[in-house]
Amino acid sequence: MHYDKLKKIRNEKGFTCKQMGKKLNITAAYYCQIETGARNLSYNLACKIAKVFNMKPDEIFYDDHMKKRLK
């Protein structure tokens, strides 16, 4: 599942995948794979990502989750 909103927010905040990886203590490749849906996103990592953006996980991931569920 692609996380389109996550990528949009990251770009709006001016962060690269490499910067996000450093903030989350994961590799840039791992982070990019989350955005593209090549890797599953754990709840704990979703919370860490939301914290970087000073948001709640639902604000970032809920819409994309519902799109997948409705398919």
MOTA-V777820 format. One record per pair of residues at least 24 apart in sequence whose ideal C-beta (glycine too) atoms are under 10 Angstrom apart, sorted by the first residue. I is the first residue (numbers start at 1). J is the second residue. Records with the same first field share a line. If there is no record, write none. Layout:
I = J ; J
This chain:
1 = 34 ; 36 ; 37 ; 38 ; 40 ; 41 ; 61 ; 64 ; 65 ; 67 ; 68 ; 69 ; 71
2 = 34 ; 35 ; 36 ; 37 ; 38 ; 64 ; 67 ; 68
3 = 34 ; 35 ; 36 ; 37 ; 41 ; 46 ; 49 ; 60 ; 61 ; 63 ; 64 ; 65
4 = 35 ; 37 ; 63 ; 64 ; 67
5 = 35 ; 59 ; 60 ; 61 ; 62 ; 63 ; 64 ; 67
6 = 31 ; 34 ; 35 ; 41 ; 46 ; 49 ; 50 ; 53 ; 60 ; 61 ; 64
7 = 32 ; 34 ; 35 ; 36
8 = 35 ; 60
9 = 49 ; 50 ; 52 ; 53 ; 55 ; 59 ; 60
10 = 35 ; 49 ; 52 ; 53 ; 60
12 = 53
13 = 52 ; 53 ; 54
15 = 52 ; 53
19 = 52
20 = 48 ; 49 ; 52 ; 53
23 = 48 ; 49 ; 51 ; 52
24 = 48 ; 49 ; 51 ; 52
37 = 64 ; 68
41 = 65
